[in-house]
Amino acid sequence: MAFSEEFLSELRARADMESVASSYVTLKRRGRILTGLCPFHNEKTPSFTVYPETQSYYCFGCGNGGDVITFVKNIENLDYVEAVRLLADRVGLAVPEDNRYDAGLYERRRRMFEANLLAARYFYKTLYSEAGKAGLSYYHDRGLSDEIIRKFGLGFAPKGWENLRRYLHERGFSDQELYEANLIRKSDRGGKQSYYDAFSERVMFPVLDLRGNVLAFSGRAITKDAQRKYVNTSDTLVYKKGENLFALNLARKSKAGNLILCEGNMDVVALHQAGFDNAVAGLGTALTEQQAALLARYTSEVLLCYDNDEAGRKAVRRALSILEKTTLHVKVIQMQGGKDPDEILKTHGPERFRALLQDAANDIEYRILQARSAYDLSTSDGKAGFLTEACKVLADLKSPVELDVYASRLAEETGVAKAAILAQVKSLQKAGAKRRERDLLRDARTAAAPAQKAIDTANPERARHLRAARAEETLLASLMHNPDIFSQIKEEVKPGDFVTAFNGRVYAAVDECMHAYGHFSLSMLEGRFTQAECSAVAAILALVPNLADTLQECRDCIRVIRQEKEKAGLASPSALSDADFLKLFRPD
């Protein structure tokens, strides 16, 4: 164990699963459980479930599960010890300094954060030195003030390939540590290995998490002959570019009530300087589902603000396809008057951009606008083609009122009867209804698939011994939940009695924890089970609300397990008669 169980028990008692999860997820009570939209994947129908009785959670959509420590570890992308420390700080509990934890991974992450912070300070300090004149001129030429430079911690990596490496060497960091942090890179030219700075002659944008840790950097070239416009930190122990957003640490404090999602870092900085402090950006990748889920945790509305070119429009279409899987209300800003926010602000000022925000089109309006731009409405063929595409968009509408409003607009614009437009939409909806019915049937069949998959993956013997495995899982759920039942039944069943090896391992772990501490918690499995196996155990524990949770039920399960083991010829030698035991040693 990383910490004493006495400390962890008090931590779990103070850091109630429901209250912690509620700070990230809107939960609704449904009898003995609480449900909400999962923060670990995009969904519109709640499958994330909190079990107050067992102080655990499980998502039936993606299979993520565990206790409150596991939840914080996964949602904040921390290691075990960092999650414990964060929770302890949250509830005002002092972390004991004499724990026996092997802090290898924790120490590597701590050193990486420290190296990143020192690098950020180095880049910022260099910017205002003789070596940083070119970088500072670049920022000032782009219209950035010293105040906004300081707010974002912007900096400059000077020309050369040994500057940062030498600076951090002097502060005790090894090449291996800096290489793992992606602050330096490796060359094997001519069979000789050497290291060099990852960033040279670039203006630097540090990426921070919500706690203020420096995670990574994005470096923009200031010379026209640079081979790459941007160089970004690759994924490391502390950074996953597809799971973070630039400037979310600042934008989440905005009073605007929504978030503006941009393509580039410079757009975000320029918007913040102009007073739009709710702007964020991706990190060198197209929008991911993880980023969409992150947005949904901090706002209910997102305004897409991508460049006014074909690449930008393609990015909008991709973003819409991802964001529609969430509960976010999405609008698209029509970039009129410039190719990006930075250009619009410079050319027309903040008021023009504010007007664009107010005129932002929702998903339906944007898709209709895109369809309109693809056809010549002055011709009959063009008008027919546009209406065909527009009706496909309207067929997705659920609200009859919205459908009527948009159909009226199209009829007025094109001169085509509203009744004809609605008839076309109705025909498309009828065909779509059949597809949705098939999809609903498929979804109903697979609703429990992630939970089933998690258990099946961890326990490959389950399919061959299904009756035994179900009895084992019911027994385990009861024993993990109820120490009183365990104390009455512990002499009646041993790990070797289980038919499937995985469930036998789980029972052995539960048995050990119960004997050592008098209770069981999912975080006690840390270090002895993989993350996938821990999720499988959480799925088993999720059975608790559906159990009788009685001594008799447990004894019935033990009886079934023994029957199935005997059928499979797997009976434990201790359960065999003397005659049957001797048969094991006799040749056929």
C-alpha positions in Angstrom: 0.0 0.0 0.0 1.2 3.5 -0.8 -0.1 4.8 2.5 -1.4 3.3 5.7 -4.9 2.0 5.5 -5.8 4.0 8.6 -5.0 7.2 6.6 -6.7 6.0 3.4 -9.9 5.0 5.3 -10.1 8.5 6.8 -9.5 10.0 3.4 -12.2 8.0 1.8 -14.6 8.8 4.6 -14.0 12.5 4.2 -13.8 12.5 0.4 -17.3 11.2 -0.2 -17.6 9.6 -3.6 -20.9 11.5 -4.4 -19.6 14.9 -3.4 -16.3 14.5 -5.3 -18.0 13.2 -8.5 -20.6 15.9 -8.2 -17.9 18.6 -8.6 -17.2 17.2 -12.1 -20.5 15.6 -13.1 -24.2 16.7 -12.7 -25.7 13.7 -10.9 -29.4 12.8 -10.5 -30.5 10.4 -7.8 -32.3 7.3 -8.9 -33.2 5.2 -5.9 -30.0 3.9 -4.3 -27.7 5.1 -7.0 -26.9 8.4 -8.8 -26.4 8.8 -12.6 -25.0 11.4 -14.9 -23.2 11.9 -18.2 -19.8 10.2 -18.1 -16.8 12.6 -17.9 -14.5 10.1 -19.5 -16.3 9.8 -22.9 -18.9 11.6 -24.9 -22.5 10.6 -24.5 -26.0 12.0 -24.5 -27.6 9.3 -22.4 -26.3 9.0 -18.8 -24.3 5.8 -18.2 -22.0 7.0 -15.4 -23.2 5.6 -12.1 -22.2 6.4 -8.5 -22.9 3.9 -5.8 -23.0 5.6 -2.4 -23.4 2.3 -0.5 -20.0 1.0 -1.9 -18.4 4.4 -2.3 -17.6 3.5 -5.9 -18.5 4.4 -9.5 -18.8 2.6 -12.8 -19.6 3.8 -16.3 -21.6 1.3 -18.4 -20.7 3.2 -21.5 -16.9 3.1 -21.4 -16.1 0.7 -18.6 -14.2 3.1 -16.4 -14.7 2.3 -12.7 -13.2 2.4 -9.2 -13.4 4.3 -6.0 -13.0 8.0 -5.2 -9.2 7.8 -5.5 -9.4 6.0 -8.8 -11.9 8.6 -10.0 -9.6 11.6 -9.2 -6.6 9.7 -10.6 -8.4 9.1 -14.0 -10.2 12.4 -14.4 -7.2 14.6 -13.5 -4.7 12.3 -15.3 -2.6 11.8 -12.1 -0.7 8.9 -10.6 -1.9 7.2 -7.5 0.0 9.3 -5.0 -0.8 12.6 -6.7 -4.5 11.6 -6.6 -4.3 10.9 -2.9 -2.5 14.2 -2.2 -5.0 16.1 -4.2 -7.9 14.5 -2.4 -6.3 15.0 1.0 -5.7 18.7 0.2 -9.4 19.0 -0.9 -10.7 17.7 2.4 -8.0 19.3 4.6 -6.3 16.1 5.7 -2.6 16.1 6.3 -0.7 13.5 4.2 1.7 11.4 6.3 5.3 11.8 5.3 6.5 8.4 6.5 4.6 6.3 3.9 6.4 3.4 2.4 5.5 4.2 -1.2 8.1 3.5 -3.9 7.9 6.9 -5.4 9.6 6.1 -8.8 6.8 7.2 -11.1 5.7 10.0 -8.7 9.2 11.3 -8.5 9.7 11.2 -12.3 6.5 13.2 -12.8 7.5 15.7 -10.1 10.9 16.2 -11.7 9.2 16.6 -15.1 6.9 19.3 -13.8 9.9 21.0 -12.1 11.9 20.9 -15.4 9.0 22.3 -17.4 8.6 25.1 -14.9 12.3 26.0 -15.0 12.2 25.9 -18.8 9.2 28.2 -18.9 11.0 30.7 -16.6 14.1 30.4 -18.8 12.1 31.2 -22.0 10.4 34.1 -20.4 13.6 35.5 -19.0 15.4 35.1 -22.3 12.6 37.0 -24.1 13.5 40.2 -22.2 17.3 39.7 -22.7 19.6 40.6 -25.5 19.2 37.0 -26.9 15.4 37.5 -27.0 15.2 40.7 -29.0 13.9 39.0 -32.1 11.2 37.1 -30.1 10.0 40.3 -28.3 9.9 42.2 -31.6 7.7 39.4 -33.1 5.2 39.6 -30.2 5.1 43.4 -30.3 4.7 43.4 -34.1 1.7 41.1 -33.6 0.2 43.7 -31.3 0.8 41.9 -28.0 1.4 43.9 -24.9 3.9 43.1 -22.2 1.0 42.6 -19.8 -0.6 39.8 -22.0 2.9 38.3 -22.5 3.3 38.1 -18.7 -0.3 36.7 -18.2 0.4 33.8 -20.6 4.1 33.4 -19.6 5.2 33.7 -23.2 8.9 33.3 -23.9 11.6 32.8 -26.5 13.9 29.9 -27.3 17.1 31.6 -28.6 19.1 30.4 -31.6 21.3 27.4 -30.9 20.8 23.8 -29.7 22.5 23.7 -26.3 21.0 26.7 -24.5 18.2 25.1 -22.5 20.0 21.8 -22.1 23.0 23.5 -20.5 20.7 25.7 -18.3 18.9 22.7 -16.9 22.1 20.6 -16.5 23.3 23.4 -14.2 20.2 22.9 -12.1 20.7 19.2 -11.6 18.7 17.6 -14.5 20.1 14.7 -16.5 19.8 14.2 -20.2 17.5 11.3 -19.6 15.1 13.4 -17.5 15.1 16.2 -20.1 14.6 13.7 -23.0 11.6 12.1 -21.2 10.1 15.6 -20.8 10.7 16.2 -24.6 12.7 19.4 -23.7 15.6 17.9 -25.6 15.8 15.4 -28.4 18.2 12.7 -29.5 20.3 12.2 -32.6 22.1 9.1 -33.7 24.0 10.4 -36.7 27.1 8.4 -37.7 26.4 5.9 -35.0 27.2 8.6 -32.3 24.4 9.5 -29.9 23.9 13.2 -29.0 21.3 15.4 -27.5 20.0 18.8 -28.6 17.4 21.4 -27.6 13.9 20.6 -28.9 13.2 24.4 -29.5 15.5 26.9 -31.2 14.7 30.4 -32.5 11.0 30.1 -31.7 8.5 32.1 -29.7 7.3 29.9 -26.9 3.7 29.2 -25.6 3.6 27.2 -22.4 0.7 24.8 -21.9 -0.6 24.7 -18.3 -3.1 22.4 -16.6 -5.9 23.6 -14.3 -3.6 23.5 -11.2 -1.0 25.7 -12.8 1.5 23.0 -13.6 3.5 23.6 -16.9 2.7 20.5 -19.0 4.3 21.3 -22.4 5.3 23.9 -24.9 4.3 25.0 -28.4 7.1 26.8 -30.3 6.3 29.0 -33.3 9.0 29.8 -35.8 9.8 33.5 -36.4 12.0 32.9 -39.5 10.4 32.3 -42.9 12.9 29.6 -43.9 11.9 27.3 -40.9 11.0 23.8 -42.0 8.1 23.6 -39.5 5.9 26.5 -38.5 5.1 24.9 -35.1 7.1 22.4 -33.0 5.1 21.0 -30.1 5.9 18.8 -27.1 5.1 15.2 -27.8 3.1 13.1 -25.3 4.9 12.6 -22.0 4.2 11.2 -18.5 2.5 14.5 -17.6 1.0 15.5 -21.0 -1.4 14.1 -23.6 -2.1 16.7 -26.3 -5.4 15.1 -27.2 -6.6 15.5 -23.6 -5.8 19.1 -23.0 -6.7 22.6 -24.2 -4.5 25.7 -24.4 -5.6 28.5 -22.0 -8.4 26.5 -20.3 -6.7 27.3 -17.0 -7.5 31.0 -17.7 -10.8 30.6 -19.7 -12.6 28.5 -17.1 -12.6 31.6 -14.8 -14.3 33.7 -17.4 -17.8 35.2 -16.7 -18.8 35.0 -20.4 -20.9 31.8 -19.9 -19.4 30.0 -22.9 -16.1 29.1 -24.4 -14.6 30.1 -27.8 -12.7 27.3 -29.4 -10.0 28.5 -31.8 -7.4 26.8 -34.0 -4.2 28.5 -32.9 -2.5 29.7 -29.7 -1.9 33.2 -31.2 -5.6 33.6 -31.8 -6.3 32.8 -28.2 -3.8 35.2 -26.8 -5.0 38.0 -29.1 -8.7 37.4 -28.1 -7.8 37.5 -24.4 -6.0 40.8 -24.9 -9.1 42.1 -26.6 -11.2 41.2 -23.7 -12.5 37.8 -24.8 -11.1 35.8 -21.9 -13.1 32.7 -22.7 -11.0 31.6 -25.7 -9.2 28.3 -25.8 -7.5 26.2 -28.5 -6.5 22.7 -29.4 -2.9 21.6 -29.2 -1.8 20.8 -32.7 -4.4 18.1 -33.4 -8.0 18.0 -34.6 -10.6 18.1 -31.9 -10.7 14.9 -30.0 -13.5 13.3 -28.0 -11.5 13.7 -24.8 -11.2 17.5 -25.5 -15.0 17.7 -26.2 -15.7 16.0 -22.8 -13.3 18.4 -21.2 -15.2 21.4 -22.7 -18.5 19.9 -21.5 -17.2 19.9 -17.9 -16.7 23.7 -17.9 -19.4 25.1 -20.1 -22.8 24.4 -21.8 -22.0 26.3 -25.0 -19.1 26.3 -27.4 -18.5 28.8 -30.2 -16.3 27.4 -33.0 -13.9 30.0 -34.3 -11.8 28.3 -37.0 -10.0 29.9 -39.9 -11.9 31.1 -42.9 -10.4 28.7 -45.4 -11.1 25.2 -46.7 -9.0 23.6 -43.9 -10.9 25.6 -41.3 -14.3 24.5 -42.8 -13.1 20.9 -42.8 -12.1 21.3 -39.1 -15.5 22.8 -38.3 -17.3 19.8 -39.9 -15.1 17.4 -37.9 -15.6 19.3 -34.7 -19.4 19.4 -35.2 -19.5 15.6 -35.7 -17.7 15.2 -32.3 -19.5 17.8 -30.4 -23.0 16.6 -31.4 -22.3 13.5 -29.3 -22.2 15.7 -26.2 -24.9 17.9 -24.6 -23.1 21.0 -25.6 -24.9 23.8 -27.5 -22.7 24.6 -30.4 -22.5 27.7 -32.6 -20.2 28.5 -35.5 -18.7 32.0 -35.9 -18.7 33.1 -39.5 -15.2 34.6 -40.0 -16.1 37.6 -42.2 -13.5 40.3 -42.6 -10.4 38.2 -42.0 -9.0 34.8 -42.2 -8.7 34.3 -38.4 -9.6 36.1 -35.1 -6.2 37.8 -34.9 -6.6 39.4 -38.3 -10.2 40.5 -37.7 -9.2 42.1 -34.4 -6.3 44.0 -36.0 -8.3 45.1 -39.0 -11.7 45.9 -37.5 -11.3 45.9 -33.7 -13.0 44.1 -30.9 -16.5 45.4 -31.6 -16.5 43.7 -35.0 -15.6 40.4 -33.5 -18.3 40.9 -30.8 -20.8 41.3 -33.6 -19.6 38.1 -35.2 -20.2 36.3 -31.8 -23.7 37.6 -31.7 -24.4 36.5 -35.3 -22.9 33.0 -34.8 -24.9 30.3 -36.5 -26.1 27.2 -34.7 -25.4 23.8 -36.0 -28.5 23.7 -38.3 -27.9 27.2 -39.6 -24.3 26.6 -40.3 -25.0 23.4 -42.2 -27.7 25.2 -44.3 -25.2 28.0 -45.0 -22.7 25.5 -46.2 -25.2 23.8 -48.4 -26.3 27.2 -49.9 -22.7 28.2 -50.7 -22.3 25.0 -52.8 -25.1 25.8 -55.3 -26.2 28.5 -57.6 -29.7 29.4 -56.4 -30.3 31.5 -59.6 -30.8 28.2 -61.5 -33.5 25.6 -61.1 -31.0 22.8 -60.8 -29.0 24.8 -58.2 -32.2 25.6 -56.2 -33.3 21.9 -56.3 -29.9 20.7 -55.2 -29.7 23.2 -52.3 -33.2 22.3 -51.1 -32.4 18.5 -51.2 -29.3 19.1 -49.0 -31.2 21.5 -46.7 -34.0 19.0 -46.2 -31.5 16.4 -45.1 -30.3 18.9 -42.5 -33.9 19.6 -41.3 -34.6 15.9 -41.1 -32.3 15.7 -38.1 -34.5 18.2 -36.1 -36.5 16.7 -33.2 -38.6 19.8 -32.5 -41.7 20.4 -34.7 -41.5 24.1 -33.8 -37.9 24.4 -35.0 -38.8 22.5 -38.2 -41.6 24.8 -38.9 -39.4 27.9 -38.4 -36.6 26.7 -40.8 -39.1 25.3 -43.4 -40.7 28.8 -43.4 -37.4 30.5 -44.0 -36.4 28.1 -46.8 -39.8 28.6 -48.5 -39.5 32.4 -48.3 -35.9 32.3 -49.6 -36.5 29.9 -52.5 -40.1 30.5 -53.4 -40.8 26.8 -53.0 -44.0 25.9 -51.1 -43.5 25.2 -47.5 -45.8 22.1 -47.8 -43.4 20.6 -50.4 -40.4 21.2 -48.2 -42.1 19.6 -45.2 -43.2 16.6 -47.3 -39.6 16.0 -48.4 -38.4 16.3 -44.8 -41.2 13.9 -43.6 -40.1 11.3 -46.2 -36.5 11.6 -45.1 -37.5 11.3 -41.4 -39.5 8.2 -42.1 -36.5 6.5 -43.7 -34.3 7.8 -40.9 -36.7 6.4 -38.3 -36.2 2.9 -39.6 -32.4 3.3 -39.3 -32.8 4.7 -35.8 -34.9 1.7 -34.8 -32.2 -0.6 -36.0 -29.6 1.5 -34.1 -31.7 1.5 -30.9 -32.0 -2.3 -31.1 -28.3 -2.6 -31.6 -27.6 -0.1 -28.7 -30.0 -2.0 -26.4 -28.1 -5.2 -27.1 -24.8 -3.6 -26.5 -25.7 -1.3 -23.6 -24.0 -3.6 -21.1 -21.1 -4.5 -23.5 -18.4 -2.3 -21.9 -19.1 -3.8 -18.5 -19.3 -7.3 -19.9 -16.2 -6.7 -22.0 -14.2 -5.4 -19.0 -15.1 -8.5 -17.0 -14.6 -10.9 -20.0 -11.2 -9.4 -20.9 -9.9 -9.6 -17.3 -11.4 -13.1 -16.9 -10.9 -15.1 -20.1 -12.2 -18.3 -18.5 -15.6 -16.7 -17.9 -17.2 -17.7 -21.2 -16.3 -21.4 -20.7 -17.7 -21.4 -17.1 -20.5 -18.8 -17.3 -22.7 -20.3 -14.5 -19.8 -20.6 -12.1 -18.4 -17.1 -13.0 -21.8 -15.5 -12.4 -22.0 -17.1 -9.0 -18.5 -16.1 -8.2 -19.2 -12.5 -9.2 -22.3 -12.4 -7.0 -20.4 -13.8 -4.1 -17.5 -11.3 -4.6 -19.9 -8.3 -4.8 -21.6 -9.3 -1.6 -18.3 -9.9 0.3 -16.6 -6.7 -1.0 -19.7 -4.8 0.2 -20.5 -6.5 3.4 -17.7 -7.3 5.9 -20.2 -8.9 8.3 -21.1 -11.5 5.7 -17.4 -12.1 4.9 -16.7 -12.8 8.6 -19.4 -15.4 8.7 -18.5 -17.1 5.4 -14.7 -16.8 5.2 -14.0 -20.3 6.4 -16.5 -21.8 3.9 -14.7 -20.7 0.8 -11.0 -20.4 -0.3 -9.4 -18.9 -3.4 -8.7 -22.4 -4.7 -12.4 -23.2 -4.7 -13.1 -20.7 -7.5 -13.5 -22.1 -11.0 -12.1 -19.0 -12.8 -8.5 -17.9 -11.8 -9.2 -14.2 -12.1 -12.1 -14.3 -9.6 -10.0 -16.5 -7.3 -7.3 -13.7 -7.4 -9.9 -11.1 -6.5 -11.2 -13.2 -3.7 -7.7 -13.7 -2.3 -7.2 -9.9 -2.4 -10.5 -9.3 -0.7 -9.6 -11.9 1.9 -6.2 -10.3 2.6 -7.7 -6.8 2.9 -10.5 -8.0 5.2 -8.1 -9.8 7.5 -5.7 -6.9 7.5 -8.1 -3.9 7.7 -11.6 -5.3 8.4 -13.0 -3.8 5.2 -12.3 -3.6 1.4 -12.0 -0.7 -1.0 -11.2 -0.7 -4.7 -8.1 1.4 -4.3 -6.6 -1.4 -2.2 -6.0 -3.2 -5.5 -3.6 -0.5 -6.6 -0.3 -2.2 -7.6 -1.5 -5.8 -7.6 -4.1 -5.4 -10.4 -3.9 -3.6 -13.8 -6.2 -0.7 -14.5 -8.3 -2.9 -16.8 -8.6 -5.5 -14.0 -9.6 -2.8 -11.5 -12.3 -1.7 -13.9 -13.5 -5.3 -14.1 -13.7 -5.5 -10.3 -15.6 -2.2 -10.2 -18.1 -3.7 -12.7 -18.5 -6.7 -10.3 -19.1 -4.3 -7.4 -21.7 -2.5 -9.5 -23.9 -5.6 -9.0 -24.5 -4.7 -5.3 -27.8 -2.8 -5.8 -29.3 -5.8 -7.5 -28.3 -8.4 -4.9 -30.2 -9.8 -2.0 -27.0 -9.2 0.0 -27.8 -12.0 2.4 -25.8 -14.9 3.9 -28.1 -17.4 2.2 -27.5 -15.8 -1.2 -23.7 -16.2 -0.6 -24.0 -19.8 0.5 -26.2 -20.5 -2.6 -23.4 -19.1 -4.7 -20.8 -21.3 -3.0 -22.9 -24.3 -3.7 -23.2 -23.4 -7.4 -19.4 -22.8 -7.6 -18.7 -26.2 -6.1 -21.2 -27.9 -8.5 -19.7 -26.3 -11.5 -16.1 -27.1 -10.4 -17.0 -30.7 -10.0 -18.7 -30.8 -13.4 -15.6 -29.4 -15.0 -13.4 -31.9 -13.2 -11.8 -29.0 -11.3 -12.8 -29.9 -7.8 -10.3 -28.9 -5.2 -8.4 -32.0 -3.7 -9.5 -30.8 -0.3 -13.1 -31.2 -1.2 -12.7 -34.8 -2.6 -13.3 -38.0 -0.7 -10.3 -40.2 0.1 -11.3 -42.6 -2.7 -11.7 -39.8 -5.3 -8.5 -38.2 -4.2 -6.5 -41.4 -4.8 -8.0 -41.7 -8.3 -6.1 -38.6 -9.2 -2.9 -40.6 -9.0 -4.0 -43.8 -10.7 -3.3 -44.3 -14.4 -6.2 -45.0 -16.7 
